[in-house]
Amino acid sequence: MPIYTAQQHRRRFLPVLFVILGIIVFINVFSGVEYRLFPAVIRLEMKWCLGGRTRLALPPIGEIRAPTHWLPIWVSLEVKSVNLPFLRTLVYSPPQALASLRGELMRELRLLLSLFVLKLVVLGAAGGVFALVFLGTRDGRQLFWAGASGAIVTALLVLTLVFTYDLAAFESLEYEGVIEAAPWALNLFWEAAGKVEELGERTRVLAGNLYSALERFEELGQVGLADTALVALHVSDIHNNPVAYDFIAQVIESFPVSVVLDTGDLTDWGTALEAEVATRIERLQVPYVFAAGNHESPEVMERLAAIENVIIVDGTIQTVAGLKIAGVPDLVAGEPLPESASLADLNNQARELNGLWEKAEELPDVFLLHNHRTARALRPGLFPIVVCGHSHRSAVEQVEGTVYINAGTTGAAGIRGFQTNEPLPYSLALLYFQEIDGELVLQAVDSVFITGLGTSFSLQRTFIEHSRNRGVNVENIR
């Protein structure tokens, strides 16, 4: 029986150790590769490290991980870029087209994974050969066996990974970064999805009944639709809720609305996909004046600018439906993340607006902006009407010569409102103008609320006639 010395043991096992190290190094350093998979460019990578995980990275949102296997390998998939127009087309494609695309996607995915596995096997072989060359081996036969061994070991590892891969592990995901909100958002979406259609129908019915309810006010002999020269609809803070558009559309159908005034926050995160909710605006077929809120991103503003009936306020006076309208976007509108401006910045904005418009030769009939704090800091008497939102609380207040109107939240604060025991009401405001001496003068504001997830509505009318007693100029109907 031969006896091996320590030096002989090293000579025998050192090449094996180096081949293994070569495989690990080459795969860790060179396995990353980018592929185009339909609307996205993705980067696949495999690395040796403690704890088997599958990692899905979505820069800059964050990443999710799942313990899908026991091998000490991390499988990483990173989304490098997304073709948003193509993705938008996919999302809004008919079911038949989606089924066909799904089959094509699976074929592309299988091809992609096959190419990735082939690359790993080649890297394993190259790592084995490089390791022996590094040791100083130049024997062709030994180099061949090192390459073959590297390829076989890598192939066996990949096969072990495939057969032990546990898809059920994705039920217990780990989150990091902004995407930590994903479980909440997904849960919220599924809760809301089942209610939207039913709630939309309820809202349409209730909004359709508003006209007959207002006949009670007509009998009081005050402002009536027959005496109204123009009706403007003020909405705000829709926050992605599709029910809001059912509400708005029914009010426009029931009343002679000439223009819609929207004081911002159409979306929650401002993504390009969320911006597609704006397509509902095109169907309203009335001018839609928009003041951007703090949730409006560049993608949202770009989508709105492409809609024919949308007029985005830019600080200048624009005449729409006979009304002279001006306004400004929120201070942080157009930022990537939906954050609010500081109180100091809002106060500075109000001072600048006061100074600017006090010197103006011509003033608008209506001034639009998103944040209610800036709105209330505008000097009373400067503008006849100031409309705003942001607070999600409806309000109508007349101070000296200015009427401050907050529509509340026409989207009931978005789909997150489905989770609360006492959700906020869907609210909007109808502004009634009469023509006096050739000018449009606001005579009354109807604040309309739909509550109880579309089971009831209430209406509060505030008269703006200066001859009326402002302390008791509100009448209600439920």
C-alpha positions as CSV (number, residue, x, y, z in Angstrom):
1,M,0.0,0.0,0.0
2,P,1.7,3.3,-1.1
3,I,2.4,5.9,1.5
4,Y,1.9,9.5,0.4
5,T,4.0,12.3,1.9
6,A,2.4,15.7,2.8
7,Q,4.1,17.2,-0.3
8,Q,2.6,14.5,-2.5
9,H,-0.9,15.1,-1.0
10,R,-0.6,18.8,-1.8
11,R,0.5,18.0,-5.4
12,R,-2.5,15.7,-5.8
13,F,-5.2,17.8,-4.2
14,L,-4.0,21.3,-5.0
15,P,-5.1,21.2,-8.6
16,V,-8.5,20.0,-7.6
17,L,-8.8,22.8,-5.1
18,F,-7.7,25.4,-7.7
19,V,-10.1,24.0,-10.3
20,I,-13.0,24.5,-7.8
21,L,-11.8,28.0,-7.0
22,G,-11.4,28.8,-10.7
23,I,-15.1,27.8,-11.3
24,I,-16.3,30.0,-8.4
25,V,-14.2,33.0,-9.4
26,F,-15.2,32.8,-13.1
27,I,-18.9,32.4,-12.4
28,N,-18.9,35.2,-9.8
29,V,-17.0,37.6,-12.0
30,F,-18.3,36.8,-15.5
31,S,-21.8,35.2,-15.2
32,G,-23.7,38.5,-15.5
33,V,-25.3,39.0,-18.9
34,E,-28.0,41.3,-20.2
35,Y,-31.0,40.1,-22.3
36,R,-33.9,41.9,-24.0
37,L,-37.1,40.2,-22.9
38,F,-40.0,41.9,-24.6
39,P,-40.5,45.4,-23.0
40,A,-37.6,45.0,-20.6
41,V,-33.8,44.7,-20.6
42,I,-32.9,42.3,-17.7
43,R,-29.5,41.3,-16.3
44,L,-29.1,37.7,-15.1
45,E,-26.3,36.7,-12.8
46,M,-25.3,33.8,-10.5
47,K,-23.0,34.1,-7.6
48,W,-21.6,31.8,-5.0
49,C,-22.4,33.0,-1.5
50,L,-23.8,31.8,1.8
51,G,-27.6,31.2,1.9
52,G,-29.4,30.1,-1.3
53,R,-31.6,33.0,-2.5
54,T,-33.3,34.3,-5.7
55,R,-33.1,38.1,-5.9
56,L,-35.2,40.3,-8.1
57,A,-33.9,43.9,-8.2
58,L,-35.9,46.9,-9.5
59,P,-33.6,49.9,-9.3
60,P,-34.3,52.5,-7.8
61,I,-37.4,51.0,-6.1
62,G,-35.6,48.2,-4.2
63,E,-35.4,44.4,-4.4
64,I,-37.2,41.3,-3.2
65,R,-35.6,38.0,-2.2
66,A,-36.9,34.5,-1.7
67,P,-35.2,31.3,-0.1
68,T,-35.8,29.2,-3.2
69,H,-33.0,26.6,-2.9
70,W,-30.4,25.2,-0.4
71,L,-27.3,25.5,-2.6
72,P,-25.0,28.3,-1.6
73,I,-25.8,30.3,-4.7
74,W,-27.6,33.6,-5.3
75,V,-29.6,33.8,-8.6
76,S,-30.1,37.5,-9.4
77,L,-32.4,39.1,-11.9
78,E,-32.2,42.9,-12.3
79,V,-34.5,44.9,-14.4
80,K,-32.2,47.4,-16.2
81,S,-34.7,49.3,-18.3
82,V,-38.3,49.1,-19.4
83,N,-39.9,50.1,-22.7
84,L,-42.9,51.9,-21.2
85,P,-44.9,52.5,-24.4
86,F,-44.6,48.8,-25.3
87,L,-45.5,47.8,-21.7
88,R,-48.5,50.1,-21.8
89,T,-49.6,48.4,-25.0
90,L,-49.3,45.0,-23.3
91,V,-51.3,46.0,-20.3
92,Y,-54.2,47.4,-22.3
93,S,-54.2,44.6,-24.9
94,P,-57.3,42.4,-25.3
95,P,-57.3,39.0,-23.6
96,Q,-56.7,37.1,-26.8
97,A,-53.6,39.1,-27.7
98,L,-52.3,38.7,-24.1
99,A,-52.7,34.9,-24.3
100,S,-50.7,34.8,-27.5
101,L,-48.0,37.1,-26.0
102,R,-47.8,34.9,-22.9
103,G,-46.9,31.9,-25.0
104,E,-44.3,33.8,-26.9
105,L,-42.9,35.2,-23.6
106,M,-42.5,31.7,-22.2
107,R,-40.6,30.6,-25.3
108,E,-38.3,33.6,-25.1
109,L,-37.8,32.9,-21.4
110,R,-36.9,29.2,-22.0
111,L,-34.4,30.3,-24.7
112,L,-32.9,32.9,-22.5
113,L,-32.4,30.5,-19.6
114,S,-30.9,27.9,-21.9
115,L,-28.3,30.4,-23.2
116,F,-27.6,31.4,-19.6
117,V,-27.0,27.8,-18.5
118,L,-24.7,27.3,-21.5
119,K,-22.7,30.3,-20.6
120,L,-22.3,29.0,-17.0
121,V,-21.0,25.7,-18.2
122,V,-18.5,27.4,-20.5
123,L,-17.4,29.6,-17.6
124,G,-17.0,26.5,-15.4
125,A,-14.7,24.9,-18.0
126,A,-12.8,28.2,-18.5
127,G,-12.4,28.6,-14.7
128,G,-10.9,25.1,-14.4
129,V,-8.4,25.6,-17.2
130,F,-7.4,29.0,-16.0
131,A,-6.8,27.6,-12.5
132,L,-4.3,25.0,-13.7
133,V,-2.5,27.5,-16.0
134,F,-2.2,29.8,-12.9
135,L,-0.6,26.9,-11.1
136,G,1.9,26.6,-13.9
137,T,0.5,23.4,-15.6
138,R,1.0,23.4,-19.4
139,D,0.2,19.7,-20.0
140,G,-2.6,19.6,-22.6
141,R,-4.2,16.4,-21.2
142,Q,-4.4,17.9,-17.7
143,L,-5.8,21.1,-19.0
144,F,-8.4,19.2,-21.0
145,W,-9.5,17.3,-17.9
146,A,-9.6,20.5,-15.9
147,G,-11.9,22.1,-18.4
148,A,-14.1,19.0,-18.7
149,S,-14.3,18.7,-14.9
150,G,-15.3,22.4,-14.6
151,A,-18.0,22.0,-17.2
152,I,-19.4,18.8,-15.6
153,V,-19.3,20.2,-12.0
154,T,-21.1,23.4,-13.2
155,A,-23.7,21.4,-15.1
156,L,-24.4,19.2,-12.1
157,L,-24.8,22.2,-9.9
158,V,-27.3,23.8,-12.3
159,L,-29.3,20.6,-12.5
160,T,-29.3,20.3,-8.7
161,L,-30.5,23.9,-8.5
162,V,-33.3,23.3,-11.1
163,F,-34.6,20.1,-9.4
164,T,-34.5,21.5,-5.9
165,Y,-35.9,25.0,-6.8
166,D,-38.9,25.8,-4.6
167,L,-41.4,28.1,-6.3
168,A,-43.5,28.1,-3.1
169,A,-40.8,30.1,-1.4
170,F,-42.1,33.2,-3.2
171,E,-45.0,33.2,-0.8
172,S,-42.5,34.4,2.0
173,L,-40.7,37.2,0.3
174,E,-38.1,39.5,1.8
175,Y,-38.3,43.2,0.8
176,E,-35.7,46.0,0.8
177,G,-36.1,49.6,-0.2
178,V,-39.3,51.5,-1.3
179,I,-40.7,48.2,-2.5
180,E,-41.2,47.2,1.1
181,A,-44.7,48.7,0.6
182,A,-45.5,46.1,-2.1
183,P,-47.3,43.6,0.2
184,W,-49.6,46.4,1.4
185,A,-50.1,47.7,-2.1
186,L,-51.0,44.3,-3.5
187,N,-53.3,43.4,-0.7
188,L,-55.0,46.8,-1.1
189,F,-55.3,46.3,-4.9
190,W,-57.0,42.9,-4.5
191,E,-59.4,44.2,-1.8
192,A,-60.3,47.2,-4.0
193,A,-60.6,45.4,-7.3
194,G,-63.7,43.5,-6.3
195,K,-65.4,46.7,-5.2
196,V,-64.6,49.2,-7.9
197,E,-67.2,48.0,-10.5
198,E,-70.0,47.8,-7.9
199,L,-69.1,51.2,-6.4
200,G,-68.8,52.8,-9.8
201,E,-72.4,51.8,-10.6
202,R,-73.7,53.0,-7.2
203,T,-71.9,56.3,-7.7
204,R,-73.3,56.8,-11.2
205,V,-76.8,56.2,-9.9
206,L,-76.4,58.6,-7.0
207,A,-74.8,61.3,-9.1
208,G,-77.7,60.9,-11.6
209,N,-80.2,61.6,-8.8
210,L,-78.5,64.9,-7.9
211,Y,-80.5,66.9,-10.5
212,S,-83.8,65.8,-9.1
213,A,-82.6,66.5,-5.6
214,L,-81.6,70.0,-6.5
215,E,-85.2,70.8,-7.5
216,R,-85.9,71.2,-3.8
217,F,-83.4,74.1,-3.9
218,E,-85.1,75.5,-7.0
219,E,-88.3,75.8,-5.1
220,L,-86.6,78.0,-2.6
221,G,-86.3,80.7,-5.2
222,Q,-82.6,81.1,-5.0
223,V,-80.0,80.2,-7.7
224,G,-81.6,78.0,-10.3
225,L,-80.1,76.3,-13.3
226,A,-82.3,78.3,-15.6
227,D,-80.7,81.5,-14.3
228,T,-77.2,80.1,-14.5
229,A,-74.9,81.3,-17.3
230,L,-72.1,78.8,-16.6
231,V,-71.5,75.8,-14.4
232,A,-67.9,74.8,-13.5
233,L,-67.0,71.5,-11.9
234,H,-64.2,71.5,-9.3
235,V,-62.5,68.2,-8.6
236,S,-59.3,67.3,-6.8
237,D,-57.1,64.5,-5.4
238,I,-58.4,61.6,-7.5
239,H,-55.4,59.4,-6.6
240,N,-55.8,56.7,-9.2
241,N,-59.4,55.9,-8.2
242,P,-61.4,54.9,-11.4
243,V,-64.7,55.4,-9.5
244,A,-64.0,59.2,-9.4
245,Y,-64.3,59.3,-13.2
246,D,-67.7,57.6,-13.1
247,F,-68.7,60.2,-10.6
248,I,-67.4,63.1,-12.7
249,A,-68.9,61.7,-15.9
250,Q,-72.3,61.4,-14.4
251,V,-72.3,64.9,-13.0
252,I,-71.3,66.3,-16.4
253,E,-74.1,64.3,-18.0
254,S,-76.6,65.5,-15.5
255,F,-75.6,69.2,-15.3
256,P,-74.6,71.7,-18.0
257,V,-71.0,71.7,-17.0
258,S,-68.9,73.9,-19.3
259,V,-65.4,73.4,-17.7
260,V,-63.7,71.1,-15.2
261,L,-61.2,72.6,-12.7
262,D,-58.8,69.9,-11.3
263,T,-56.4,71.0,-8.6
264,G,-54.1,68.0,-8.9
265,D,-53.0,64.6,-7.6
266,L,-54.3,62.3,-10.3
267,T,-52.0,59.5,-9.3
268,D,-50.2,58.2,-6.2
269,W,-46.6,57.4,-7.4
270,G,-46.6,59.2,-10.7
271,T,-45.6,56.2,-12.8
272,A,-46.2,56.2,-16.5
273,L,-48.7,53.3,-16.1
274,E,-50.7,55.2,-13.5
275,A,-50.8,58.1,-15.9
276,E,-53.0,56.0,-18.2
277,V,-55.9,56.8,-15.9
278,A,-55.8,60.2,-17.6
279,T,-57.3,58.6,-20.7
280,R,-60.7,58.8,-18.9
281,I,-60.4,62.6,-19.2
282,E,-60.5,62.4,-23.0
283,R,-64.0,60.9,-22.7
284,L,-65.4,63.8,-20.7
285,Q,-65.5,66.0,-23.9
286,V,-65.3,69.3,-21.9
287,P,-62.3,71.6,-21.3
288,Y,-60.3,70.2,-18.4
289,V,-58.1,72.8,-16.6
290,F,-55.4,71.2,-14.5
291,A,-53.1,72.5,-11.8
292,A,-50.4,69.9,-11.0
293,G,-50.2,68.5,-7.4
294,N,-47.3,67.1,-5.4
295,H,-48.0,63.6,-6.8
296,E,-47.6,64.6,-10.4
297,S,-44.4,63.3,-12.0
298,P,-42.9,64.3,-15.4
299,E,-44.5,61.2,-17.0
300,V,-47.9,62.2,-15.7
301,M,-47.5,65.8,-17.0
302,E,-46.3,64.5,-20.4
303,R,-49.3,62.2,-20.7
304,L,-51.7,65.0,-19.7
305,A,-50.2,67.5,-22.2
306,A,-50.9,65.0,-25.0
307,I,-54.7,65.1,-24.3
308,E,-56.5,67.5,-26.5
309,N,-59.1,68.8,-23.9
310,V,-56.6,69.3,-21.1
311,I,-55.3,72.8,-20.3
312,I,-52.4,72.9,-17.9
313,V,-52.1,76.1,-15.9
314,D,-48.8,77.9,-16.3
315,G,-49.1,81.1,-14.4
316,T,-50.7,83.1,-17.2
317,I,-54.4,84.0,-17.7
318,Q,-56.3,81.7,-20.2
319,T,-59.9,82.2,-21.1
320,V,-61.9,78.9,-21.0
321,A,-65.6,78.8,-21.6
322,G,-65.8,82.5,-20.9
323,L,-63.9,82.3,-17.6
324,K,-60.5,84.0,-17.1
325,I,-58.5,81.3,-15.4
326,A,-54.9,81.3,-14.1
327,G,-53.0,79.1,-11.7
328,V,-49.7,77.5,-10.8
329,P,-48.4,73.9,-10.3
330,D,-47.4,72.7,-6.9
331,L,-43.9,73.5,-5.8
332,V,-42.8,69.9,-6.0
333,A,-44.8,68.9,-9.1
334,G,-42.7,67.1,-11.6
335,E,-40.4,65.5,-8.9
336,P,-39.8,61.8,-9.1
337,L,-41.2,61.1,-5.6
338,P,-44.5,62.4,-4.2
339,E,-43.3,64.5,-1.3
340,S,-44.9,67.7,0.0
341,A,-43.2,71.1,0.0
342,S,-42.2,72.6,3.4
343,L,-44.4,75.1,5.2
344,A,-41.7,77.7,4.7
345,D,-41.6,77.1,1.0
346,L,-45.4,77.2,0.7
347,N,-45.5,80.6,2.6
348,N,-42.8,82.0,0.3
349,Q,-44.8,80.9,-2.7
350,A,-47.9,82.6,-1.4
351,R,-45.9,85.9,-0.8
352,E,-44.5,85.7,-4.3
353,L,-47.9,85.2,-5.8
354,N,-49.4,88.0,-3.8
355,G,-46.6,90.4,-4.9
356,L,-46.8,89.3,-8.5
357,W,-50.6,89.6,-9.0
358,E,-51.0,92.8,-6.9
359,K,-49.0,94.5,-9.7
360,A,-50.9,92.8,-12.5
361,E,-53.1,95.0,-14.8
362,E,-55.5,92.1,-15.3
363,L,-56.7,89.5,-12.8
364,P,-58.3,86.1,-13.4
365,D,-61.8,85.1,-12.3
366,V,-60.5,81.8,-10.9
367,F,-57.1,81.0,-9.6
368,L,-56.1,77.3,-9.3
369,L,-53.4,75.7,-7.1
370,H,-53.0,72.4,-5.3
371,N,-52.0,73.0,-1.7
372,H,-54.7,74.5,0.5
373,R,-52.1,76.1,2.8
374,T,-50.8,78.3,-0.1
375,A,-54.3,79.0,-1.2
376,R,-55.4,80.3,2.3
377,A,-52.2,82.5,2.4
378,L,-53.3,84.3,-0.7
379,R,-54.5,87.8,0.2
380,P,-58.3,88.0,0.5
381,G,-59.7,90.2,-2.2
382,L,-56.9,89.6,-4.7
383,F,-58.8,86.9,-6.7
384,P,-62.6,86.5,-6.8
385,I,-62.2,82.7,-6.5
386,V,-59.4,80.4,-5.4
387,V,-59.8,76.7,-5.8
388,C,-57.5,74.1,-4.2
389,G,-57.2,70.6,-2.8
390,H,-54.5,68.5,-1.0
391,S,-56.2,68.3,2.4
392,H,-58.9,65.8,1.3
393,R,-61.4,67.9,3.2
394,S,-64.1,69.9,1.4
395,A,-64.5,73.5,2.4
396,V,-66.1,76.7,1.1
397,E,-65.2,80.0,2.8
398,Q,-65.8,83.6,1.8
399,V,-63.3,86.1,3.1
400,E,-63.8,89.7,2.1
401,G,-63.8,89.6,-1.7
402,T,-62.4,86.1,-2.2
403,V,-64.2,82.7,-2.1
404,Y,-61.8,79.9,-1.2
405,I,-63.1,76.5,-2.4
406,N,-61.5,73.1,-1.6
407,A,-63.2,70.2,-3.5
408,G,-61.9,67.6,-0.9
409,T,-61.0,64.3,-2.6
410,T,-63.0,63.3,-5.6
411,G,-61.3,59.9,-5.5
412,A,-61.9,59.4,-1.8
413,A,-58.1,59.5,-1.2
414,G,-57.5,56.7,-3.7
415,I,-57.9,52.9,-3.4
416,R,-56.3,53.0,0.1
417,G,-59.7,54.4,1.2
418,F,-61.2,50.9,0.7
419,Q,-59.2,49.7,3.8
420,T,-60.6,52.1,6.3
421,N,-63.6,51.5,8.4
422,E,-64.9,55.0,7.8
423,P,-63.6,56.0,4.4
424,L,-63.5,59.6,3.2
425,P,-66.4,60.6,1.0
426,Y,-66.1,61.1,-2.7
427,S,-66.5,64.9,-3.0
428,L,-66.6,67.6,-5.6
429,A,-67.9,71.1,-6.0
430,L,-70.3,72.7,-8.6
431,L,-69.8,76.4,-9.1
432,Y,-72.8,78.4,-10.5
433,F,-72.0,81.7,-12.3
434,Q,-74.5,84.3,-13.4
435,E,-73.8,87.0,-15.9
436,I,-74.0,90.5,-14.3
437,D,-73.1,93.6,-16.3
438,G,-71.3,91.4,-18.9
439,E,-69.2,89.5,-16.3
440,L,-69.5,86.0,-14.9
441,V,-70.1,86.3,-11.1
442,L,-70.1,83.3,-8.8
443,Q,-73.5,83.0,-7.1
444,A,-73.5,79.6,-5.3
445,V,-71.3,76.5,-4.7
446,D,-72.7,73.0,-4.2
447,S,-70.4,70.7,-2.3
448,V,-71.5,67.2,-3.2
449,F,-70.5,64.1,-1.1
450,I,-71.0,60.4,-1.7
451,T,-70.5,58.4,1.4
452,G,-70.9,54.8,2.8
453,L,-69.1,53.3,-0.2
454,G,-71.7,54.6,-2.6
455,T,-74.8,54.1,-0.5
456,S,-75.8,57.7,0.2
457,F,-75.1,61.3,-0.8
458,S,-75.4,64.7,0.7
459,L,-75.3,68.2,-0.8
460,Q,-74.4,71.4,0.8
461,R,-75.1,74.7,-1.0
462,T,-73.2,77.8,-0.1
463,F,-74.6,81.1,-1.4
464,I,-72.1,83.7,-2.4
465,E,-74.5,86.6,-3.0
466,H,-73.1,89.6,-1.1
467,S,-76.6,90.7,0.1
468,R,-77.0,87.4,2.1
469,N,-75.8,87.0,5.6
470,R,-72.5,85.1,5.2
471,G,-72.8,83.5,8.6
472,V,-75.9,81.6,7.7
473,N,-75.6,81.2,4.0
474,V,-75.5,77.4,3.9
475,E,-78.3,75.0,3.2
476,N,-78.1,71.2,3.2
477,I,-79.9,68.3,1.5
478,R,-79.4,64.6,2.2
